[in-house]
């Protein structure tokens, strides 16, 4: 499916597959996330294993994915929705729906 819905902040948020232009524009954000996964990287200022760059990258990517069904959603609004409990699920949902990794097991795709 092209959409996945997650409940964040008590509301449904519909994530859409990133198109190729978005993936290209967001390459630096994906690089920041991939750098975080590098076990040889020693991060400074990381809270709970997440650097400010990682958090900013996830918020930017998630906001881009939400734009289709939630026009005008800002990166700031997305940052307010993300928590330590949801940040990984959001990234997995965006990657999965975009074909960049397998979708979240058991997650129902959103209606189109």
ZIDATA-V573151 format. One record per pair of residues at least 12 apart in sequence whose C-alpha atoms are under 10 Angstrom apart, sorted by the first residue. I is the first residue (numbers start at 1). GAP is how many residues later the second one is. D is the distance in Angstrom with one decimal. If there is no record, write none. Layout:
BEGIN
<<I | GAP | D> <I | GAP | D>>
END
This chain:
BEGIN
<<1 | 15 | 9.0> <1 | 16 | 8.6> <1 | 95 | 9.7> <1 | 96 | 6.8> <1 | 97 | 9.2> <1 | 98 | 9.8> <1 | 102 | 9.6> <1 | 107 | 9.4> <1 | 108 | 6.1> <1 | 109 | 7.8> <1 | 110 | 8.7> <1 | 111 | 8.2> <2 | 12 | 10.0> <2 | 13 | 8.4> <2 | 14 | 5.7> <2 | 15 | 5.4> <2 | 16 | 9.0> <2 | 94 | 9.6> <2 | 95 | 5.9> <2 | 96 | 7.4> <2 | 97 | 9.3> <2 | 107 | 7.9> <2 | 108 | 8.2> <2 | 109 | 9.2> <2 | 110 | 7.7> <3 | 12 | 5.5> <3 | 13 | 4.5> <3 | 14 | 6.4> <3 | 15 | 9.9> <3 | 62 | 9.3> <3 | 63 | 9.6> <3 | 65 | 9.8> <3 | 66 | 9.4> <3 | 90 | 9.1> <3 | 91 | 8.9> <3 | 93 | 9.7> <3 | 94 | 6.2> <3 | 95 | 8.8> <3 | 105 | 9.3> <3 | 106 | 5.8> <3 | 107 | 5.2> <3 | 108 | 7.3> <3 | 109 | 7.0> <4 | 12 | 6.6> <4 | 13 | 8.5> <4 | 86 | 9.8> <4 | 89 | 6.7> <4 | 90 | 8.0> <4 | 92 | 8.8> <4 | 93 | 6.6> <4 | 94 | 9.9> <4 | 99 | 8.8> <4 | 100 | 9.3> <4 | 103 | 7.6> <4 | 104 | 6.8> <4 | 105 | 4.5> <4 | 106 | 4.8> <4 | 107 | 8.4> <4 | 108 | 9.6> <5 | 61 | 9.9> <5 | 85 | 9.7> <5 | 88 | 8.5> <5 | 102 | 8.2> <5 | 103 | 7.4> <5 | 104 | 6.4> <5 | 105 | 5.2> <5 | 106 | 8.7> <6 | 80 | 9.3> <6 | 83 | 8.6> <6 | 84 | 7.7> <6 | 87 | 8.2> <6 | 101 | 8.4> <6 | 102 | 9.1> <6 | 103 | 9.3> <6 | 104 | 8.9> <7 | 74 | 9.7> <7 | 79 | 9.3> <7 | 83 | 9.9> <8 | 70 | 9.5> <8 | 72 | 9.7> <8 | 73 | 6.0> <8 | 74 | 7.4> <8 | 75 | 8.9> <8 | 78 | 7.7> <8 | 82 | 9.2> <9 | 71 | 8.6> <9 | 72 | 5.8> <9 | 73 | 8.3> <9 | 74 | 9.2> <9 | 77 | 9.8> <10 | 71 | 9.4> <11 | 70 | 9.7> <12 | 98 | 9.8> <13 | 53 | 7.3> <13 | 56 | 8.2> <13 | 57 | 7.9> <13 | 68 | 9.9> <13 | 97 | 9.5> <14 | 51 | 8.3> <14 | 52 | 6.2> <14 | 53 | 9.1> <14 | 54 | 8.5> <14 | 55 | 6.3> <14 | 56 | 7.7> <14 | 79 | 10.0> <14 | 80 | 10.0> <14 | 95 | 9.1> <14 | 96 | 6.8> <14 | 97 | 9.3> <14 | 98 | 9.9> <15 | 47 | 7.5> <15 | 48 | 8.8> <15 | 49 | 8.8> <15 | 50 | 5.2> <15 | 51 | 4.9> <15 | 52 | 8.2> <15 | 53 | 8.0> <15 | 54 | 7.6> <15 | 55 | 8.9> <15 | 75 | 8.7> <15 | 78 | 7.4> <15 | 79 | 6.5> <15 | 82 | 7.7> <15 | 83 | 9.4> <15 | 94 | 9.5> <15 | 95 | 8.5> <16 | 46 | 9.3> <16 | 48 | 8.6> <16 | 49 | 5.1> <16 | 50 | 6.2> <16 | 51 | 8.0> <16 | 52 | 6.7> <16 | 53 | 7.7> <16 | 54 | 10.0> <16 | 77 | 9.2> <16 | 78 | 7.3> <16 | 79 | 10.0> <16 | 80 | 10.0> <16 | 81 | 6.7> <16 | 82 | 7.4> <16 | 94 | 9.2> <16 | 96 | 9.9> <17 | 47 | 9.4> <17 | 48 | 6.4> <17 | 49 | 9.1> <17 | 51 | 9.3> <17 | 76 | 9.2> <17 | 77 | 6.7> <17 | 78 | 8.0> <17 | 79 | 8.2> <17 | 80 | 5.0> <17 | 81 | 4.1> <17 | 82 | 7.6> <17 | 83 | 9.6> <18 | 43 | 8.7> <18 | 44 | 9.5> <18 | 46 | 7.4> <18 | 47 | 5.8> <18 | 48 | 9.3> <18 | 49 | 9.8> <18 | 50 | 9.6> <18 | 76 | 7.6> <18 | 77 | 8.5> <18 | 79 | 8.0> <18 | 80 | 5.4> <18 | 81 | 8.9> <18 | 82 | 9.6> <19 | 45 | 9.7> <19 | 46 | 8.9> <19 | 79 | 7.7> <20 | 78 | 9.5> <22 | 39 | 8.7> <22 | 42 | 7.3> <22 | 43 | 8.6> <23 | 38 | 8.8> <23 | 41 | 9.5> <23 | 75 | 9.1> <25 | 36 | 9.8> <26 | 31 | 8.5> <26 | 34 | 7.9> <26 | 35 | 6.8> <26 | 38 | 8.8> <27 | 30 | 9.8> <27 | 34 | 9.6> <28 | 29 | 8.2> <29 | 24 | 8.3> <29 | 25 | 7.9> <29 | 26 | 9.7> <29 | 27 | 8.0> <29 | 28 | 4.6> <29 | 29 | 7.4> <29 | 30 | 9.3> <29 | 31 | 7.4> <29 | 32 | 7.1> <30 | 24 | 9.0> <30 | 27 | 7.0> <30 | 28 | 8.3> <30 | 30 | 9.8> <30 | 31 | 8.1> <31 | 23 | 9.4> <31 | 26 | 8.8> <32 | 19 | 9.3> <32 | 20 | 9.9> <32 | 21 | 6.4> <32 | 22 | 5.8> <32 | 23 | 9.3> <32 | 24 | 9.0> <32 | 25 | 6.5> <32 | 26 | 9.0> <33 | 17 | 9.4> <33 | 18 | 9.4> <33 | 20 | 8.0> <33 | 21 | 5.4> <33 | 22 | 8.5> <33 | 23 | 9.5> <33 | 24 | 6.7> <33 | 25 | 7.4> <33 | 58 | 9.5> <34 | 20 | 8.8> <35 | 18 | 9.7> <35 | 19 | 8.5> <36 | 13 | 8.4> <36 | 14 | 7.4> <36 | 15 | 7.6> <36 | 17 | 8.8> <36 | 18 | 6.7> <37 | 12 | 9.9> <37 | 13 | 9.8> <37 | 17 | 9.8> <47 | 37 | 10.0> <48 | 36 | 8.3> <50 | 34 | 9.4> <55 | 24 | 8.1> <55 | 27 | 9.0> <55 | 32 | 8.3> <56 | 19 | 8.4> <56 | 20 | 9.5> <56 | 22 | 9.9> <56 | 23 | 8.0> <57 | 18 | 9.7> <57 | 34 | 9.9> <58 | 17 | 9.4> <58 | 20 | 9.1> <58 | 21 | 8.7> <58 | 24 | 9.1> <58 | 29 | 7.5> <58 | 30 | 8.8> <58 | 32 | 8.1> <58 | 33 | 6.5> <58 | 36 | 9.6> <59 | 15 | 9.0> <59 | 16 | 5.7> <59 | 17 | 7.8> <59 | 18 | 8.8> <59 | 19 | 5.8> <59 | 20 | 5.7> <59 | 21 | 9.3> <59 | 22 | 9.3> <59 | 23 | 7.8> <59 | 28 | 8.7> <59 | 31 | 9.2> <59 | 32 | 9.1> <60 | 14 | 8.6> <60 | 15 | 5.6> <60 | 16 | 9.0> <60 | 18 | 8.1> <60 | 19 | 8.8> <61 | 14 | 8.7> <61 | 17 | 9.7> <61 | 29 | 9.5> <61 | 30 | 8.1> <61 | 33 | 7.9> <61 | 34 | 9.6> <62 | 12 | 9.8> <62 | 13 | 8.0> <62 | 16 | 7.1> <62 | 17 | 9.2> <62 | 20 | 9.6> <62 | 25 | 9.6> <62 | 28 | 7.0> <62 | 29 | 7.2> <62 | 31 | 9.2> <62 | 32 | 6.8> <62 | 33 | 9.8> <63 | 12 | 5.5> <63 | 13 | 8.9> <63 | 14 | 8.4> <63 | 15 | 6.2> <63 | 16 | 9.0> <64 | 14 | 10.0> <64 | 30 | 9.6> <65 | 28 | 9.7> <65 | 29 | 6.8> <65 | 30 | 9.8> <65 | 32 | 9.4> <65 | 33 | 9.0> <66 | 12 | 9.1> <66 | 28 | 9.3> <89 | 15 | 7.9> <90 | 14 | 9.8> <92 | 12 | 6.6> <93 | 14 | 8.8> <93 | 16 | 9.9> <97 | 12 | 8.7>>
END
